[in-house]
C-alpha cells in the first residue's frame, strides 16, 4: 500500500531552497536601502529598508515552519506537523502588519518637522531594488503555487509589498527633488502611502492563514479533480462525499466511494486501496486518504 511518494519530499526541498534565496536577498537589500536612506536623507528609503528587515524575520519564520511541517507523523502528532507551515504564515503576516503600523506612525511624526530633500542617487538604488524584488516575488509566488504553500506565497507578497513601498518612495523622492523647497515632505507622505499598502496585504494574508488553520475547504477545482481521479478507478460507481483539508504543503482527503452493493468485502476493500493509491500518486500533493466504502444507491 502506498502512503507517501518522493514527490512530497521534493516539494519540501524546493520550498526550503526558495526561502533561502529570498532570505539572502532580503539581507542584502535591507542593508543597501537603509545605508542609502541614511546617506541620501530619505526616510521613505529607510522605511523601505526597515520593512525589508521584517522580511528577513518572516523568511526565517517561514523557513522554520516549512522545515517543521516536513517532519513525519509521530505518536504525539499522528497527522504530522503540517500546521507549523500555517502558523508560520500567521506569524509572517502579523509581522508585516506590525511593520506597516510602525512605518505609518513614524511617517506621521516626521511630516511636521523641517528637513532636507533626499539625494538624487537614492532613485538609482530604488530602481535596482524594484527590479530585484519584483523578480523575487514572481519566483516565490510561482514556487508557492507549485508546492501549495501559503507561507511561501505570504513571503512572496512580502517581496511585492517591498515593490510597492519602493515605488512609493521613488515617487515621493522624485517629487521632493523636482519640486524643490516646500516639497521635502513628499518623501514622508510616500512612506505613509506605502504603509497603507503593507497593511492591506498583511490583513489579507493573515485572513488566509487563519482560514487554513481552521481547516477551511479547499477550492472547488481541487475537490473536483480529486473526485474525478477517484471516479476513474475501475469498480467505483460514484463518489458520495469528499472532504479535503490542507495541512502544511499537503492535502488530507476523506472520501466516500460507492461500489456495487453485492460485491464481496475483500473486492470492495481492494478498490478502496486503489482509490487511495491513485490519489496519493497524483500531482495534487495528497499525503493521506481515508476511504469509506458505501453500497451504490439503487435507482
C-alpha positions in Angstrom: 0.0 0.0 0.0 1.3 3.5 -0.9 1.4 6.1 1.9 3.8 8.7 0.5 5.8 9.3 -2.6 9.1 11.0 -3.3 7.3 14.0 -4.8 6.3 15.2 -1.4 9.9 15.5 -0.2 11.0 17.2 -3.4 8.2 19.8 -2.8 9.6 20.5 0.7 13.1 20.7 -0.7 12.0 23.2 -3.3 10.2 25.3 -0.8 13.2 25.4 1.5 15.6 26.3 -1.3 13.3 29.2 -2.5 13.1 30.6 1.0 16.9 30.5 1.4 17.2 32.5 -1.8 14.7 35.0 -0.5 16.4 35.3 2.9 19.8 36.0 1.4 18.3 38.6 -1.0 16.4 40.3 1.9 19.6 40.6 4.0 21.5 42.2 1.0 18.7 44.6 0.0 17.8 45.7 3.6 21.5 46.7 4.2 21.6 48.6 0.8 18.3 50.5 1.4 19.0 51.6 5.0 22.5 52.7 4.2 21.4 54.6 1.1 18.5 56.1 3.0 20.7 57.4 5.8 23.4 58.8 3.4 20.7 60.1 1.0 18.5 61.7 3.6 15.4 59.7 2.6 13.1 58.4 5.3 10.9 56.6 2.7 14.0 54.6 1.7 14.9 54.0 5.4 11.3 52.9 6.0 11.6 50.6 2.9 14.7 49.1 4.4 13.1 48.6 7.8 10.3 46.7 6.0 12.9 44.5 4.4 14.3 43.7 7.8 10.9 42.4 8.7 11.1 40.3 5.5 14.3 38.8 6.9 12.4 37.8 10.1 9.4 36.5 8.1 11.7 34.4 5.8 13.4 32.8 8.9 9.9 32.0 10.4 8.6 30.6 7.1 11.8 28.6 6.6 11.4 27.1 10.1 7.7 26.4 9.5 8.3 24.5 6.3 11.1 22.5 8.0 9.0 21.5 10.9 6.0 20.7 8.7 8.1 18.3 6.7 8.7 16.1 9.8 6.9 12.8 9.7 4.0 11.9 11.9 4.7 10.5 15.3 2.8 9.3 18.4 2.0 12.8 19.6 1.3 14.2 16.1 -0.4 11.3 14.2 -1.5 13.7 11.4 2.0 15.1 11.0 3.3 18.6 11.7 1.8 20.4 8.7 0.1 23.1 10.7 3.5 24.6 11.5 3.5 25.9 8.0 0.2 27.7 8.6 1.4 29.1 11.9 4.5 30.4 10.1 2.2 32.2 7.6 0.2 33.8 10.5 3.4 35.0 12.2 4.8 36.4 8.9 1.6 38.2 8.1 1.4 39.6 11.6 5.0 40.9 11.3 4.0 42.5 8.0 1.1 44.3 9.8 3.4 45.5 12.6 5.9 46.8 10.0 3.1 48.7 8.3 1.9 50.3 11.5 5.4 51.2 12.6 6.1 52.9 9.2 2.8 54.8 9.3 3.5 56.1 12.9 7.0 57.2 12.0 5.8 59.0 8.8 3.1 60.9 10.7 5.7 62.0 13.3 8.2 63.1 10.6 5.8 65.1 8.4 5.6 68.3 10.6 9.4 68.5 11.1 11.6 70.5 8.7 14.1 68.5 6.7 16.4 68.5 3.6 15.3 67.0 0.3 16.6 63.4 -0.4 19.7 62.9 -2.6 19.1 62.1 -6.3 21.3 58.9 -6.1 18.6 57.2 -4.0 16.4 57.0 -7.1 19.0 54.7 -8.7 19.0 52.5 -5.7 15.3 52.2 -5.8 15.2 51.2 -9.5 17.6 48.4 -8.7 15.6 47.3 -5.6 12.3 47.3 -7.5 13.7 45.1 -10.3 15.2 42.6 -7.8 12.1 42.5 -5.6 9.7 42.0 -8.4 11.8 39.1 -9.7 11.8 37.6 -6.2 8.0 38.0 -6.0 7.4 36.2 -9.2 9.8 33.4 -8.3 8.5 32.8 -4.8 4.8 33.1 -5.8 5.4 30.5 -8.6 7.1 28.1 -6.1 4.3 28.7 -3.5 1.7 27.8 -6.1 3.6 24.7 -7.3 4.1 23.3 -3.8 0.8 24.6 -2.4 2.4 26.6 0.4 0.5 29.6 1.9 3.6 30.6 3.9 5.8 30.8 0.8 3.1 32.9 -1.0 3.0 35.1 2.1 6.7 35.5 1.8 6.2 36.3 -1.9 3.8 39.1 -1.1 6.3 40.4 1.4 8.5 40.9 -1.7 5.7 42.5 -3.6 5.0 44.9 -0.7 8.6 46.0 -1.0 8.0 46.7 -4.6 5.0 48.9 -3.6 6.9 50.7 -0.9 9.9 51.3 -3.2 7.6 52.6 -5.9 6.0 55.0 -3.4 9.5 56.0 -2.2 10.6 56.6 -5.8 7.6 58.9 -6.5 8.0 60.7 -3.2 11.7 61.3 -3.7 11.2 62.4 -7.3 8.5 65.0 -6.2 10.8 66.2 -3.4 13.8 66.7 -5.8 11.8 68.2 -8.7 9.6 70.3 -6.6 12.4 71.7 -4.6 11.8 73.9 -1.5 8.5 73.1 0.2 8.2 69.6 -1.3 10.7 67.9 1.0 7.9 66.0 2.9 6.7 64.3 -0.3 9.2 61.6 0.8 7.3 61.1 4.2 3.9 61.1 2.5 5.2 58.4 0.2 6.2 56.3 3.2 2.8 56.8 4.7 1.1 55.7 1.5 3.3 52.6 1.3 2.4 51.7 4.9 -1.3 51.5 3.8 -0.4 49.0 1.0 1.6 47.0 3.5 -1.3 46.9 6.0 -3.8 45.8 3.3 -1.6 42.9 2.2 -0.9 41.9 5.8 -4.6 41.7 6.7 -5.4 39.7 3.5 -2.6 37.2 4.2 -3.5 36.8 7.8 -7.1 36.1 6.9 -6.0 33.3 4.6 -3.6 31.8 7.2 -6.5 31.8 9.8 -8.7 30.0 7.3 -6.1 27.4 6.8 -5.6 26.9 10.5 -9.4 26.4 10.8 -9.4 23.7 8.1 -11.4 25.7 5.6 -12.5 23.9 2.5 -10.0 23.8 -0.4 -11.0 25.5 -3.7 -13.8 23.7 -5.7 -11.4 22.9 -8.6 -9.1 20.8 -6.3 -12.1 18.9 -4.9 -13.4 18.3 -8.4 -10.0 17.0 -9.5 -10.0 14.5 -6.5 -13.5 13.3 -7.3 -12.5 12.8 -11.0 -9.4 10.7 -10.2 -11.3 8.5 -7.7 -14.2 8.1 -10.2 -11.9 6.7 -12.8 -10.8 3.8 -10.7 -12.4 0.6 -12.1 -15.2 -0.6 -9.8 -16.1 2.8 -8.5 -19.8 3.6 -9.2 -20.0 7.1 -7.7 -18.4 9.4 -5.2 -20.9 10.3 -2.4 -18.8 12.7 -0.2 -15.4 14.3 -0.5 -13.9 16.3 2.3 -10.4 17.9 1.8 -8.3 19.8 4.3 -4.8 21.3 3.9 -2.0 20.8 6.4 1.3 22.3 5.5 2.2 21.6 1.9 -0.1 18.5 1.8 -3.7 17.7 1.5 -5.7 15.1 3.5 -8.7 13.5 1.9 -11.8 11.9 3.5 -13.8 10.3 0.6 -16.9 8.1 0.4 -16.8 5.7 -2.5 -19.9 3.9 -3.8 -19.4 0.4 -5.2 -21.7 -2.5 -6.3 -23.7 -3.4 -3.1 -23.4 -7.1 -3.9 -19.6 -7.1 -4.1 -17.6 -9.2 -1.8 -15.9 -7.4 1.1 -12.3 -8.2 0.0 -13.0 -6.9 -3.5 -14.5 -3.6 -2.2 -11.5 -3.3 0.1 -9.2 -3.7 -2.9 -11.0 -0.9 -4.8 -10.7 1.3 -1.8 -6.9 0.9 -1.7 -6.7 1.6 -5.5 -8.6 4.8 -4.9 -6.2 5.8 -2.2 -3.1 4.9 -4.2 -4.4 6.8 -7.3 -5.0 10.0 -5.2 -1.6 9.8 -3.4 0.3 9.2 -6.7 -1.5 12.2 -8.3 0.2 15.6 -8.7 -2.2 17.2 -6.2 0.1 16.9 -3.2 -2.1 14.4 -1.2 -0.4 12.9 1.8 -3.1 10.6 3.1 -6.6 9.4 2.1 -9.3 7.8 4.3 -11.7 5.8 2.0 -15.2 4.9 3.1 -16.8 2.2 1.1 -20.6 2.6 0.6 -23.1 0.4 -1.4 -24.2 2.1 -4.6 -27.7 3.6 -4.4 -30.2 1.5 -6.4 -32.4 3.6 -8.7 
